[in-house]
């Protein structure tokens, strides 16, 4: 059986990964040459046309039924279609990350709470920004980097090493450094905070060995790293929310740092902090459910 697994891995890397990378590179190139607004519109149309027909949409329907039991099947269908539209736009906007000026005069992005970025930049402390897979989460780091505050972004590395190169290329102008999740990344996280740097984290995915934390009235396995790091380094934790307004136009809101209790009972303090974080993200999702990525297996039971 072990040999069969090894053969399957070799087969995937040898044949499937190059095909996946070629398709990703072709899509990246097409969206890159198109104007941003055209690319966004095309990506949204393709995704909302194809996405709802895919089997994985069933997971989104299930998740929405759990989170919003009061919604009718028709309402859930509309949210799923909107989710695919948003996801397609995120993918199509990805090659244009380096062109987006969040503080520019073109009014593409409205920023609220920029003074909270300035405080973190000037306080001499390390810090953590967190966001979720909502709106276009890829532009969230720009509010800091374009205001003179470099951000080391924590992310989930692609299984396909060729696609991973493409991901890194797209994010190169948006973040200071990319830190992959996992043991090696954990060491890099600690070095960054010890060096007084700032991290960006997207914290709404399921983590099998996380801690059960309420989310839409049900326990969801939640990664506790954000709270553990914040309490260990006594650094500010700042929510960054990205809302899609219309097409490729956005509003980014940077809230003041959270008040996290430090009673000395570390497990309880970590749990309490993640309850606050999940409650904030739930509020974002309730306001714009069509902009959240419902494809995560957030409630596997």
N, C-alpha and C positions, 0 to 999 in steps of 0.2 A: 504493500500500500504506500509506503514511504517513497518507493521508486516511482510509483504512479503520480504522486504529488509533485516530485521533482520534475518529472517529464512534463507535467501540465504547466509548471512555472516556466520551464525552458521554452515550451511551445508558445506560451503567451508572449514572453519577452522577445522571442525570435521573429514571430510572424504577426501577432496581433498588435503589439506595441508600436512597431513602425507604421502600421496602417492607421491606428488611432492618432499617432503624432502627425501623420501626413494630413489627415482630415482636419485636425486642430489647427495646423499651420496654414492650411488653405483658407479656413474660415477666418482666422486671425488676419491674414493678408487682405482678404476681401473687405472685411469691416474696417481695416486700417486705411484703405485708400478712399473709402466713402467719407463724406462729411459726417461729423458726429451725430447730428440729428437724423440724417438719413439712415446711418448704420443702426442707431437705436430703434428707429421705427421698423426697419427690416427685421432686426433680431426679435423684436416683440411680436411681429406678425408671424414669423416662422414658428416661434415657440408656442404661441397660443393656438396655432393651427395644428401643430403636430403633437405637442406635449400632452393634451388631454386624452389622446388616443393611446398613449403608452401605458403599459401595465403598472408602472411605478406611480401613476396618478391615483391608483387605488389607495396607496398609503396616505396621500394627501387627503382624500375623501374621509378615510378612517380617522385621521388626526383631527380634522375639522369637526367631525361628529362628536369626538370626545371633548374638544375644547368649547364648541358651541352647540350643545344639544338642542337649543331652541331654534336653530336655523333649519329651514326647509331644504329638501334636496336641490331645488332650483337655486337657492341662495348659495349653497355649498358649491354647486357647479360653477356659478359665476365667480366665486372666490378662487377656485382652482384655475379657471381660465385667466383671471387676473394675475395669479401667481406665476403662471407660465409666461405671460406677457412680460412681467417684471424680470423674471430670470433671463429671458431671451435678450432683453435690453441690457442687463448687467453684462452678459457675455459679449454683446456687440460693442458696448462702451469700453470694454476692457483695453483694447489696443489704443484707446485715446486717453488713458489715464494721465499721461505726461502732458497733455494739452490743456487739461482742465485747470483753470485758475479760480479757486474758490473765493478769492477776494477780488476778482476782476470786475471790470466795469460792464461786462456783457450781461449781468444779472442772471447768469445761468445757475449760480448757487447763492442762496441767502444764508448767511451765517449768524446765528444767535448765540451769545455767550462767549464771544472770542476773548473777553477779559479773563475767563478762567484758564485759557491757554497761556495768556501772558503771565498769570500768577505762577503756574507750574514751571514755565520757562525760567522765571527769575527767582524762585524760592530756594534754589540750591539743593533741592531734594530729588531723589528718584520719584517716579510716579507711574501710574497705570491708567490707561484709557481702555474702556471696554465698550463694545458695540455688539450688534446681532446681525444675522442674515436678513436684513430688512432694507427696503429702498435699494440703493446701490452701496452696499457696505464697503466696496473696494475704494471708494473715495474718502472714507472716514479719516484715514491718516493724513490726508492733504491739509486738513484744517490746522494741524500742528506743524508739519514739515514746512508748509508755506508761510508759517509765522515764526520761523527760526527755531523750532523745537523738533529736532530729529526724533523719529520714533522707530524702535525695533519691533517689527510686527511678528507675532506668533501665528503660525499657520499650519495647516495639515498638508504635508508634502504629497504630491501626486505619486501613485504607484508606478506610473509610466515615467521613466527617467527622461525620456525625450520630451514629453509634455511638461514635465517639471521645469526644464530649461525655458520653455515658452512662458510658463507662469512667472518665473523669476524675471524674465525680460520685461514683461508687462508691468510688473510692480516696481521695477528698478528706480523709477523717478518718483514714486509715491512714498517710499519708506527708506529708512536709513539702512537697516539690516533685516534679513528674513531669518526667523528662528523656527525650525521645524519642531512639531510636537514630538515627544519621545525622550528617552534618557539623555541623549546627546544635547538635545535642545534645552532640557531642564538645566544642565550645567551652564549653558550659554545665557539662559534667563538670569541665573544667579549672578553671573559675571556682569551682566548689563546693569542690574539694580545696584550691585556693590559699587559699580563705577559711576553711579549717579545718573544713569540714563533712564529713558522712559519707554514703556512697553505699550503696544496696542494688542488687545486680545478680543476675539470674537467668541462669546461664551455661551451660546445657546444650543450647542450640540450635545447629544447623549454621550456619556462616558461610562462604559460598563463597570469600571471600578471606582466610580465617583460616589457622591453621597446623595441619598434621596432627599429631594427638596421640592416643596410645593410649586407647581406650575399649572395654571388653569385648573386648580382644585385637585390635582393628582400629583403624587410623588413622581418626579422625573430624576433619573440618575444624572447628577450635575458635577462637572469638574470643579474641584475646590481650589485649584491652583491660584486663582486670582486672590481669594481671601487669604490663603496661606502666605502668599508673597507680601501682600499689603500689610498684614499683621507682623510678619517677621521683620520687614524693613521700615515699618511705621511710615508708610508713604501714602499720599493721596490717591484715591480711586475715583475717576471721573467718567460718567456716562456720556457717550457720544451717539446721538441719534441721527440717522439719515432718512429723510422722507422724500419720496419722489412726488413732485408737484404735478408736472405735466410733461410727457415726453422725457427729454434728457435735461430736465431742470429740477433742482433739488433745494431742500432746506436742511441745514445741518445745525443741530442744537447741542451745545456743550454745556452741561449742567455743572453746578458747583460740586466739589468733592463730597462723597458720601460720609456720613458719620458712622464709623464702624466701632462697635464696642470692643474694648480690650480689657476683659475682666481677669485675665490670667488663666482662665479655663479655655485653652486653645481650641479643642474640638467644638465646644459649644459656641465660641466666638466665630469660628469659621462657618459653622452651620447657620448662625444668625446673619452673617454677612451675605451668604449666598441666597438666603431667603429674600433679603432686600434686593439683590441683583435680579433674581428671577421675577420679583414683583414689578420691577421697573420694565423689564423686557416684556412681560405680559401686558403691561399697560400700552406699550408701543404697538404690540401685535393686535390688541383689541381695537385700537383706533384705525389701523390700516391692515386688516388681515390679508388682503390680496397682495401685500408687499412682502410678506414673510415667506420663508422657504419651508413649506409644509412637508417636504419630502424626507426630512430627518425622521428616523425611527425613535421619536422622543418618548413615547409611552409603549414600550415593547410588550407589556402585559395586556 
